[in-house]
Amino acid sequence: MLKKISILLLLLAISLQGFSWGSTGHRVVGQIANSYLSGKAKRNIYKILGSESVAISSNWADFIKSDTSFKYLDSWHYINVKTGLNNEEFTNLLQEDTKTDAYTKLNFLIGELKNPKTSLEQKRFYLRLLVHITGDIHQPMHVGRFEDLGGNRIKAFWFADATNLHALWDSKLIEFQNLSYTEYSANINHLSKQQRREWQKQPMTEWFFESYQLADKLYAGIKTQEPRLSYRYDFENVEILNQQLLKGGVRLAGLLNEIFK
């Protein structure tokens, strides 16, 4: 029995390492988004999710990874791109993209949620995915390089714990702030109406390119093999972390307001 329990705990730990933004990060994005939803969007979302909040729904797409029948959704969470592209080249790549990835599937989800023929059950499924994936693509390593699987193959130590660059940005840095998702949201959710409008009017291609550029910066910050990262790394990167969480929430709200207008 003890052996079975140990195996289950190990499998759980492995699966959690693949979670994007981690539970807290996704809930921060959802909580911030909720604060900028229009009245109409809130009413329509309630019809779909009921009492399940946007923040809580944001983790559903990671939790279902325990069910192998949803394995096909794995590639919806990210897009891996070759390095060295400028804005025009990157945008052209996305516009010509036909692969199963975060960009093509976000566009698919938007279309299905706008479609009046989509059933309520399907809308619940699609809305949970859209909330999650919008958060995902604001985590820079979800728009990372082909060759290292978005930083998953770049090993590092976070204090004494072995990890990788992707997992560090998924959850380690967020956990280090030692805040609940409501505390975290309240701490960073401060911006002007003008800034909010500017972020929300940017096309989705800009969201992806922004994360792509940030990923390049994070790659450049790893200067040795299996570096030991700690307080200094947090100090140098927490502003990027917080801004991406905030942008994810603000843009998610804008997207939901547009879908349910």
Sequence and secondary structure as in RCSB ss.txt:
>XXXX:A:sequence
MLKKISILLLLLAISLQGFSWGSTGHRVVGQIANSYLSGKAKRNIYKILGSESVAISSNWADFIKSDTSFKYLDS
WHYINVKTGLNNEEFTNLLQEDTKTDAYTKLNFLIGELKNPKTSLEQKRFYLRLLVHITGDIHQPMHVGRFEDLG
GNRIKAFWFADATNLHALWDSKLIEFQNLSYTEYSANINHLSKQQRREWQKQPMTEWFFESYQLADKLYAGIKTQ
EPRLSYRYDFENVEILNQQLLKGGVRLAGLLNEIFK
>XXXX:A:secstr
 HHHHHHHHHHHHHHHHT SSHHHHHHHHHHHHHTT  HHHHHHHHHHHTT  HHHHTTHHHHGGGSGGGGGGGG
GG     S   HHHHHHHHHT  SSSHHHHHHHHHHHHH TTS HHHHHHHHHHHHHHHHHTTSGGGG  TTTTT
TTT EEEETTEEEEHHHIIIIIHHHHT   HHHHHHHH    HHHHHHHHHS HHHHHHHHHHHHHHHHHT  SS
S EE HHHHHHHHHHHHHHHHHHHHHHHHHHHHHT 
